[in-house]
Amino acid sequence: MTITSNIANLRLTRGDTKIHQITVKNTDGSVKDISSATVKYTIRVLDFLGTQVLQKTVGAGVTLTTPADGILDATLSAAETAALIPFQRYVYDCEVTISGQVCTVQQGKIDIVGDVSW
């Protein structure tokens, strides 16, 4: 599969809803049609254990928003971000599978900051 992979670090406020939009592109920069794709969006604690915090899939937190244009949204609810520990470092990746081929299209670190209103 000739899909690009990129790194995007995130900074989230604890207790806030986050819609993380990702555009899947081919290596030539054109958008990849993801109409037939399965998607896994996973967050883990960045430590020696790498404990999985959550995983989302299409229909369960991931939406193929505009699949012909390669656009998907991973939604983290306010309750899910409230469960994350401020100043703890997390990592995530978004993995797309099309026709049996798996590609990590985006990955990065997530920093959680406290919320005064939380």
ABEGO torsion letter per residue (X at the ends): XBBBBBBBBBBBBBGBBBBBBBBBBBAAGBBBBAAABBBBBBBBBBBAAGBBABBBBBGBGBBBABAAAGBBBBBBBAAAAAABBBGBBBBBBBBBBBGGBBBBABBEBBBBBBBAAX
